[in-house]
Amino acid sequence: MDYILKIPSLTDKELQSYPVSTLFLGHNFKMQKSSTLPFSLEVSSISSWIDTLPLSHPVQAVNDIYSVLRILSKHPKEYQQHIELILNEITPIAIKLSMELENLFCSASSNLDAKKRKIARLSINSLRHHTLLYFQLSHLVAKENLGLCINRCLQISNLCLKQCALIYDTPSRELWEVTGKLYNLAGSKGLFDVSFNEPLAIFKEQTNIINNIKTTLLFSLCQPNYLKQSEISALFSLLVKHADQLAFSNLYSTSCLYYWSYEQPNNIQVITPNSKTNSSTVFLDTTLIETILQTNNLSFVANKLTRQRSFIPSLTKAPPKKVTVSYGFADIISFLEQHVQVTNIHKSSKRTLNAANSLELQPIDIDTENKTIKTVVAADIWQRDKTTELKICSGIIKNSTNLGFSLIELKSFSGKTEELLISFDGKNKPLINIIRSVDTPNINKNYQLLIENFSSNNEVVSVTNQHYQCKAILCKITNDLTFLLISPKFKFTTGATVDLDNNPVILSKLLESTADFILYQLA
């Protein structure tokens, strides 16, 4: 059965008056924990249960459905023979209700309070469980229904990815694993380019497996968490419509900036001279979709997709300067800490010398043949900490004051794109950057790094919550804009309050998550 719901969107004021029991799960409402489903395993019983769902209270209705999905997920052997029957009946109403919940946590201002995040996470968890159940079904379903099953699974997963972006969070890694495995399965069964006769209206917008996978990859590549909620929704709709413009290839060409290793958990990577590819690697050419983004008022996204490589020609003409660099989150923490030590020593020495100038001192004789006076430099101090081997190297930097990007040339480089890099010219404050692309364009095979200039006002701080205590980097851009860089080893919840050197702050938005760092915007 296919349901068309007409549930009005709620304003922020109306949302505040929404029944507390449906907004705060676990407050006045307790989720069903029984392993028994609220219906018998036949169509008429499932249909009757669906008719009892409180559609006028979509949060409550989604929670009821979520309870069923959790039972199915936790008891796969008990219900595996009936999953197809149950999903066929529940899926239409479940997806439509989750889509309706978007109206409750999206607004023109993109502001998210605790209530909206609670609603969003209910919807996201429901979609995630739905995805995993369809993935389970893909190993059980009859051959003639496999394509439809995979296609639905991917579309539900994409809705989950979209809603994660709408609350500025990252999706579960399970979804990427599912996408990679379904790509492999569909390819082995020759289902990539098959168009399916989808009976459910909610899945008719995209009835091609390969285009659903391309939507997944493009949405991730476009870094939607940097956008407003309305822009995220517009971007998602545009990519669904034009996903076929992403070109796949099993062979590398110079037009490909990215590759996807579908058997690896780290999803999409930027191609670099150090890239390690294998038989499960797919190369991605985004050239055609870049033009579509630009013509739809999404030039900001298009520029991110191209890695801002159009800046390179003008940057190569900028005057070169010598610079000391270090890269990787852990090394940058050490660099900043030791730079503070050096700075404090210099300040202390300067104060001592100023005080000495006011004293009447007598010269002393120094036996220059047997004694020497050695000047202490920053590198000497760094090397004294034997517990931390700080990797630093020298290079050439070319800056532009207008672009917000720089080029760095290094003789050797063992890092990756999407890593942090700190640069220090010996005069100004150390500058934290993000590596956006890596090439070896010249005869000498020097590495050329295009880096996005990020922050020069940085401080190592201690971040604490009930689960973790770790070091992080506080980046103050302006009085009203502050970011926090955290190692991906530590999982913090977006929207949560953490202690920053014993001062409470809110992690309002997760803007970027890589293998090297997680970037939060603070409220």
C-alpha positions as CSV (number, residue, x, y, z in Angstrom):
1,M,0.0,0.0,0.0
2,D,1.2,3.5,-0.8
3,Y,0.4,6.4,1.5
4,I,0.2,10.1,0.8
5,L,0.4,12.2,4.0
6,K,-0.6,15.8,4.3
7,I,1.0,16.8,7.6
8,P,1.6,20.6,7.9
9,S,5.0,21.9,8.8
10,L,5.3,23.3,12.3
11,T,6.8,26.7,13.1
12,D,9.4,27.1,15.8
13,K,6.7,28.5,18.1
14,E,4.3,25.6,17.4
15,L,7.2,23.1,17.9
16,Q,7.8,24.5,21.4
17,S,4.2,23.6,22.3
18,Y,4.4,20.2,20.7
19,P,3.6,17.4,23.2
20,V,6.7,16.8,25.4
21,S,6.1,13.0,25.4
22,T,6.5,12.9,21.7
23,L,9.5,15.2,21.5
24,F,11.6,13.8,24.3
25,L,11.8,10.1,24.0
26,G,12.3,8.4,27.3
27,H,10.7,11.3,29.2
28,N,7.0,10.5,29.5
29,F,7.2,8.0,26.7
30,K,9.0,4.7,26.9
31,M,10.1,2.8,23.8
32,Q,8.9,-0.7,23.4
33,K,11.6,-3.1,24.5
34,S,9.8,-6.4,23.9
35,S,11.1,-8.8,21.2
36,T,7.5,-9.4,20.1
37,L,6.1,-7.5,17.2
38,P,2.8,-5.6,17.7
39,F,1.2,-7.5,14.9
40,S,1.0,-11.0,13.6
41,L,3.0,-12.0,10.5
42,E,0.3,-11.5,7.8
43,V,-0.6,-8.6,5.6
44,S,-4.0,-7.9,7.2
45,S,-2.6,-7.7,10.7
46,I,0.3,-5.4,9.6
47,S,-2.1,-3.2,7.7
48,S,-4.4,-2.9,10.7
49,W,-1.5,-1.9,12.9
50,I,-0.4,0.8,10.4
51,D,-4.0,2.1,10.5
52,T,-3.6,2.7,14.3
53,L,-0.4,4.8,13.9
54,P,-1.0,8.4,15.2
55,L,-0.4,10.2,11.9
56,S,-1.4,13.5,13.4
57,H,1.6,13.1,15.7
58,P,4.4,12.1,13.3
59,V,7.1,11.9,15.9
60,Q,5.1,9.4,17.9
61,A,4.3,7.4,14.7
62,V,7.9,7.3,13.6
63,N,8.9,6.1,17.1
64,D,6.4,3.3,16.9
65,I,7.8,2.2,13.6
66,Y,11.3,2.5,14.9
67,S,10.5,0.1,17.7
68,V,9.4,-2.4,15.1
69,L,12.6,-1.9,13.0
70,R,14.7,-2.4,16.1
71,I,13.0,-5.7,17.0
72,L,13.6,-6.9,13.4
73,S,17.3,-5.8,13.6
74,K,18.0,-7.4,16.9
75,H,16.3,-10.8,16.1
76,P,17.3,-11.4,12.4
77,K,17.0,-15.2,12.6
78,E,13.6,-15.2,14.2
79,Y,12.1,-12.9,11.5
80,Q,14.3,-13.3,8.5
81,Q,11.6,-15.3,6.6
82,H,9.1,-12.5,7.1
83,I,11.3,-9.4,6.6
84,E,10.3,-8.9,3.0
85,L,6.6,-9.1,3.8
86,I,6.9,-6.6,6.7
87,L,9.1,-4.1,4.8
88,N,6.8,-4.1,1.8
89,E,3.9,-3.0,4.1
90,I,5.8,-0.7,6.5
91,T,8.3,1.1,4.1
92,P,5.9,3.5,2.3
93,I,4.5,5.0,5.5
94,A,7.8,4.9,7.3
95,I,9.7,6.8,4.6
96,K,7.0,9.4,4.2
97,L,6.8,10.0,8.0
98,S,10.6,10.4,8.2
99,M,10.5,12.9,5.3
100,E,7.7,14.8,7.2
101,L,9.9,15.0,10.3
102,E,12.4,17.1,8.3
103,N,9.9,19.9,8.5
104,L,10.1,19.8,12.2
105,F,13.9,20.2,12.4
106,C,14.6,22.4,9.4
107,S,14.2,26.2,9.4
108,A,15.3,29.2,7.4
109,S,17.8,30.1,10.1
110,S,19.3,26.5,10.2
111,N,19.2,26.8,14.0
112,L,19.0,23.5,15.9
113,D,18.0,23.2,19.5
114,A,17.8,20.1,21.6
115,K,14.2,19.3,20.6
116,K,14.9,19.5,16.9
117,R,18.0,17.3,17.2
118,K,16.0,14.8,19.2
119,I,13.4,14.6,16.4
120,A,16.1,14.4,13.7
121,R,18.0,11.6,15.4
122,L,14.8,9.6,15.7
123,S,14.3,9.9,12.0
124,I,17.9,9.2,11.1
125,N,18.0,6.1,13.3
126,S,14.7,4.9,11.8
127,L,16.2,5.3,8.3
128,R,19.5,3.7,9.3
129,H,17.7,0.6,10.6
130,H,15.5,0.5,7.5
131,T,18.6,0.5,5.3
132,L,20.3,-2.3,7.3
133,L,17.1,-4.4,7.0
134,Y,17.0,-4.0,3.3
135,F,20.6,-4.9,3.1
136,Q,19.9,-8.1,5.1
137,L,17.0,-8.7,2.7
138,S,19.3,-8.5,-0.3
139,H,20.9,-11.8,0.8
140,L,17.5,-13.5,1.1
141,V,15.3,-12.1,-1.6
142,A,14.4,-14.0,-4.8
143,K,16.6,-13.2,-7.8
144,E,13.8,-11.4,-9.7
145,N,13.4,-9.0,-6.7
146,L,17.0,-8.3,-6.0
147,G,17.3,-5.2,-8.1
148,L,14.3,-3.5,-6.5
149,C,15.6,-4.5,-3.0
150,I,19.1,-3.0,-3.7
151,N,17.6,0.2,-5.2
152,R,15.3,0.8,-2.2
153,C,18.1,0.2,0.2
154,L,20.3,2.8,-1.5
155,Q,17.6,5.4,-1.7
156,I,16.8,5.0,2.0
157,S,20.5,5.2,2.8
158,N,20.8,8.4,0.8
159,L,17.8,10.0,2.7
160,C,19.7,9.1,5.9
161,L,22.9,10.8,4.6
162,K,20.9,13.9,3.8
163,Q,19.3,14.1,7.2
164,C,22.6,13.7,8.9
165,A,23.9,16.7,6.9
166,L,20.8,18.7,7.8
167,I,21.8,18.5,11.5
168,Y,25.5,18.9,10.7
169,D,26.5,15.5,11.8
170,T,28.3,12.5,10.1
171,P,26.5,9.3,9.1
172,S,27.2,5.9,10.5
173,R,30.1,4.2,8.8
174,E,27.7,1.2,8.3
175,L,26.0,3.1,5.5
176,W,29.3,3.4,3.6
177,E,30.0,-0.3,4.1
178,V,26.5,-1.1,2.8
179,T,26.9,1.1,-0.2
180,G,30.2,-0.6,-1.1
181,K,28.9,-4.1,-0.7
182,L,25.8,-3.4,-2.7
183,Y,27.9,-1.8,-5.5
184,N,29.9,-5.1,-5.6
185,L,26.7,-7.2,-5.5
186,A,24.9,-5.3,-8.2
187,G,27.9,-5.3,-10.4
188,S,28.3,-9.1,-10.1
189,K,24.6,-9.6,-11.0
190,G,24.7,-7.2,-14.0
191,L,22.2,-4.8,-12.4
192,F,23.9,-1.4,-12.8
193,D,22.1,-0.1,-15.8
194,V,18.8,-1.9,-15.3
195,S,15.7,0.4,-14.8
196,F,13.2,-1.2,-12.5
197,N,9.4,-1.0,-12.6
198,E,9.1,0.4,-9.1
199,P,5.5,0.1,-7.7
200,L,6.0,2.5,-4.8
201,A,5.8,6.2,-5.6
202,I,8.4,7.2,-3.0
203,F,11.1,5.3,-5.0
204,K,10.2,6.3,-8.5
205,E,12.4,9.4,-8.7
206,Q,15.5,7.2,-9.2
207,T,15.0,3.7,-10.4
208,N,18.6,3.0,-11.4
209,I,21.1,1.4,-9.0
210,I,24.3,3.1,-10.4
211,N,22.7,6.6,-10.2
212,N,21.7,6.0,-6.6
213,I,25.4,5.1,-5.8
214,K,26.6,8.2,-7.7
215,T,24.2,10.4,-5.7
216,T,25.8,9.0,-2.5
217,L,29.3,9.7,-3.7
218,L,28.5,13.2,-5.1
219,F,26.7,14.3,-1.9
220,S,29.7,13.4,0.2
221,L,32.2,15.0,-2.2
222,C,30.2,18.3,-2.1
223,Q,30.8,18.6,1.7
224,P,27.2,19.6,2.4
225,N,27.8,20.4,6.1
226,Y,29.3,23.8,5.1
227,L,25.9,24.8,3.7
228,K,22.6,26.1,5.2
229,Q,19.8,23.6,5.6
230,S,17.9,25.0,2.6
231,E,21.0,24.7,0.5
232,I,21.6,21.2,1.6
233,S,18.1,20.1,0.5
234,A,18.5,21.9,-2.8
235,L,21.9,20.3,-3.4
236,F,20.5,16.9,-2.7
237,S,17.6,17.3,-5.1
238,L,19.9,18.6,-7.8
239,L,22.3,15.6,-7.4
240,V,19.5,13.1,-7.5
241,K,18.4,14.7,-10.8
242,H,21.9,14.8,-12.4
243,A,23.7,11.9,-10.7
244,D,24.3,10.3,-14.1
245,Q,26.7,13.2,-14.9
246,L,29.3,11.7,-12.6
247,A,31.6,9.5,-14.7
248,F,33.0,6.2,-13.4
249,S,36.2,4.6,-14.8
250,N,38.3,1.6,-13.9
251,L,41.3,3.4,-15.3
252,Y,42.9,6.6,-14.1
253,S,42.9,9.7,-16.3
254,T,44.0,13.3,-15.7
255,S,40.4,14.4,-15.5
256,C,39.8,12.3,-12.4
257,L,40.4,14.0,-9.1
258,Y,39.0,11.3,-6.9
259,Y,38.8,7.6,-6.4
260,W,36.5,5.3,-4.4
261,S,37.7,2.0,-2.9
262,Y,34.3,0.4,-2.4
263,E,35.8,-2.4,-0.3
264,Q,37.5,0.0,2.1
265,P,35.7,1.9,5.0
266,N,37.4,5.2,4.2
267,N,35.0,5.9,1.3
268,I,36.3,8.6,-1.2
269,Q,39.9,9.9,-1.5
270,V,41.5,12.6,-3.5
271,I,44.1,11.2,-5.9
272,T,47.7,12.0,-5.0
273,P,51.1,10.8,-6.1
274,N,51.0,8.5,-3.0
275,S,47.6,7.0,-3.7
276,K,47.3,3.3,-3.3
277,T,44.7,1.7,-5.5
278,N,43.6,-1.8,-6.2
279,S,41.1,-3.9,-8.1
280,S,38.2,-2.4,-6.0
281,T,39.1,1.1,-7.0
282,V,36.7,3.3,-9.1
283,F,38.0,6.6,-10.5
284,L,35.6,9.5,-10.5
285,D,35.4,12.3,-13.0
286,T,33.3,15.2,-11.7
287,T,33.8,17.6,-14.7
288,L,30.2,17.5,-16.0
289,I,28.5,17.9,-12.6
290,E,30.7,21.0,-11.8
291,T,29.1,23.0,-14.6
292,I,25.6,22.0,-13.4
293,L,26.4,23.2,-9.9
294,Q,27.7,26.5,-11.2
295,T,24.6,27.2,-13.3
296,N,22.4,26.4,-10.2
297,N,23.9,29.0,-7.9
298,L,26.1,26.5,-6.2
299,S,29.5,27.8,-7.3
300,F,30.8,27.5,-3.7
301,V,30.2,23.8,-3.9
302,A,31.6,23.5,-7.4
303,N,34.8,25.2,-6.3
304,K,35.1,22.7,-3.4
305,L,34.5,19.9,-5.8
306,T,37.4,21.1,-8.0
307,R,39.7,21.4,-4.9
308,Q,40.1,25.1,-5.9
309,R,42.7,24.0,-8.4
310,S,41.9,27.1,-10.6
311,F,44.0,29.0,-8.0
312,I,47.2,27.2,-8.8
313,P,48.3,29.1,-11.9
314,S,48.2,32.5,-10.1
315,L,49.8,31.1,-6.9
316,T,52.8,29.7,-8.8
317,K,53.6,33.3,-9.8
318,A,53.6,34.6,-6.2
319,P,57.0,35.4,-4.6
320,P,58.5,32.3,-2.8
321,K,59.3,32.4,0.9
322,K,61.1,29.9,3.1
323,V,58.8,28.1,5.6
324,T,58.9,25.4,8.2
325,V,56.0,22.9,8.1
326,S,54.6,19.9,10.0
327,Y,51.5,17.9,9.1
328,G,49.2,15.5,10.8
329,F,47.0,16.3,13.8
330,A,49.3,14.8,16.5
331,D,52.4,16.5,15.2
332,I,50.6,19.9,15.0
333,I,49.5,19.5,18.6
334,S,53.2,19.0,19.5
335,F,54.3,21.8,17.3
336,L,51.9,24.3,18.9
337,E,52.8,23.2,22.5
338,Q,56.5,23.5,21.9
339,H,56.1,26.8,20.0
340,V,54.4,28.2,23.1
341,Q,57.4,27.0,25.2
342,V,59.9,28.7,22.9
343,T,57.8,31.9,22.8
344,N,57.6,31.9,26.6
345,I,61.4,31.5,26.9
346,H,62.0,34.3,24.5
347,K,59.7,36.6,26.4
348,S,61.3,35.7,29.7
349,S,64.8,36.3,28.2
350,K,63.7,39.7,26.9
351,R,62.4,40.7,30.3
352,T,65.6,39.6,31.9
353,L,67.8,41.5,29.5
354,N,65.6,44.7,29.9
355,A,66.2,44.4,33.7
356,A,69.9,43.8,33.2
357,N,70.2,47.0,31.1
358,S,69.4,49.1,34.2
359,L,72.2,47.5,36.3
360,E,75.8,48.6,36.4
361,L,77.6,45.5,35.3
362,Q,81.4,45.0,35.0
363,P,82.8,43.1,32.1
364,I,84.4,39.7,32.7
365,D,87.2,37.9,31.0
366,I,86.3,34.8,28.9
367,D,88.9,32.3,27.9
368,T,87.7,32.0,24.3
369,E,90.1,29.1,23.6
370,N,88.5,26.8,26.1
371,K,84.9,28.1,26.5
372,T,82.2,29.0,24.0
373,I,78.9,30.7,24.4
374,K,76.1,28.9,22.5
375,T,72.9,30.5,21.3
376,V,69.8,28.4,22.0
377,V,67.4,28.2,19.1
378,A,63.9,26.8,18.8
379,A,65.0,23.6,17.2
380,D,67.3,22.8,20.2
381,I,64.4,23.2,22.6
382,W,62.1,21.0,20.5
383,Q,64.7,18.2,20.3
384,R,65.1,18.1,24.1
385,D,61.7,16.4,24.5
386,K,62.7,12.8,23.7
387,T,59.2,11.5,24.3
388,T,57.9,13.4,21.2
389,E,59.6,13.0,17.9
390,L,58.2,16.1,16.1
391,K,58.5,15.7,12.3
392,I,59.2,19.1,10.8
393,C,60.6,19.9,7.3
394,S,61.6,23.0,5.3
395,G,59.9,24.2,2.1
396,I,58.9,27.0,0.0
397,I,55.5,28.8,0.3
398,K,53.7,31.0,-2.2
399,N,50.9,33.1,-0.7
400,S,48.0,35.2,-2.0
401,T,46.3,37.6,0.4
402,N,43.1,37.5,-1.6
403,L,42.5,33.8,-2.3
404,G,42.8,32.3,1.2
405,F,45.0,29.5,-0.3
406,S,48.7,28.9,-0.6
407,L,51.1,26.7,-2.5
408,I,53.8,24.8,-0.6
409,E,56.7,22.9,-2.3
410,L,58.4,20.1,-0.4
411,K,61.2,17.7,-1.4
412,S,59.5,14.9,0.4
413,F,55.9,14.3,1.6
414,S,54.4,11.2,3.2
415,G,51.0,12.7,4.1
416,K,47.6,12.8,2.4
417,T,45.0,15.3,1.3
418,E,42.5,16.4,4.0
419,E,45.3,16.5,6.6
420,L,46.1,19.5,8.7
421,L,49.4,21.3,8.0
422,I,51.0,24.0,10.1
423,S,53.3,26.5,8.5
424,F,55.7,28.9,10.3
425,D,57.9,31.6,8.7
426,G,59.8,32.5,11.9
427,K,58.1,35.9,12.2
428,N,54.3,35.6,12.2
429,K,52.2,33.2,14.2
430,P,52.1,29.6,13.0
431,L,49.2,29.2,10.6
432,I,47.0,26.1,10.5
433,N,46.0,25.0,7.0
434,I,44.2,22.1,5.4
435,I,45.8,20.2,2.5
436,R,43.4,20.2,-0.4
437,S,45.5,18.6,-3.2
438,V,48.9,17.2,-3.8
439,D,50.9,17.0,-7.1
440,T,54.4,16.5,-8.4
441,P,54.3,18.9,-11.4
442,N,58.0,19.8,-11.9
443,I,61.1,18.0,-13.2
444,N,62.6,17.8,-9.8
445,K,59.6,15.9,-8.6
446,N,59.1,18.2,-5.6
447,Y,55.7,17.8,-4.0
448,Q,53.3,20.7,-4.6
449,L,50.6,21.1,-1.9
450,L,47.6,23.4,-2.4
451,I,46.6,24.3,1.1
452,E,43.6,26.2,2.4
453,N,44.6,28.8,5.0
454,F,42.5,28.3,8.1
455,S,43.6,29.9,11.3
456,S,46.6,31.8,12.9
457,N,45.0,32.3,16.3
458,N,45.4,28.8,17.7
459,E,45.6,27.3,21.2
460,V,46.0,23.7,22.4
461,V,43.1,23.0,24.9
462,S,41.8,20.1,26.9
463,V,38.3,18.8,25.9
464,T,36.4,16.7,28.4
465,N,33.0,15.0,28.6
466,Q,31.7,12.0,30.5
467,H,33.5,9.6,28.1
468,Y,36.7,11.3,26.9
469,Q,39.5,13.7,27.8
470,C,41.7,14.7,24.9
471,K,43.8,17.5,23.5
472,A,42.2,19.7,20.8
473,I,43.0,22.9,18.9
474,L,40.9,25.9,19.5
475,C,40.9,28.3,16.4
476,K,39.5,31.8,17.0
477,I,38.7,33.3,13.6
478,T,36.7,36.3,14.9
479,N,34.9,37.3,18.1
480,D,31.8,35.5,16.8
481,L,33.3,32.6,15.0
482,T,35.4,29.9,16.8
483,F,36.2,26.4,15.6
484,L,37.5,23.3,17.4
485,L,39.8,20.7,15.8
486,I,39.6,17.2,17.4
487,S,41.3,13.9,16.5
488,P,38.8,11.4,14.9
489,K,39.8,8.9,17.5
490,F,37.4,10.6,19.9
491,K,33.6,10.6,19.1
492,F,31.7,13.6,20.4
493,T,28.1,14.2,19.7
494,T,27.1,17.2,17.6
495,G,25.0,19.6,19.7
496,A,26.5,18.3,22.9
497,T,28.1,20.5,25.6
498,V,31.8,19.7,26.4
499,D,34.3,21.3,28.8
500,L,37.1,23.3,27.2
501,D,39.7,23.9,29.9
502,N,36.8,23.7,32.3
503,N,34.7,26.2,30.3
504,P,31.4,24.7,28.8
505,V,30.9,25.1,25.1
506,I,28.5,23.6,22.6
507,L,29.6,21.7,19.5
508,S,27.0,23.3,17.3
509,K,28.0,22.0,13.9
510,L,30.3,19.3,12.6
511,L,31.6,20.8,9.3
512,E,34.2,18.4,8.2
513,S,35.4,14.9,9.2
514,T,38.5,13.3,7.7
515,A,40.9,10.5,8.7
516,D,43.1,13.2,10.3
517,F,40.7,15.6,12.1
518,I,37.1,16.5,12.9
519,L,36.2,20.2,12.6
520,Y,33.5,21.6,14.8
521,Q,32.0,25.1,14.9
522,L,31.3,26.2,18.4
523,A,28.1,28.0,19.5
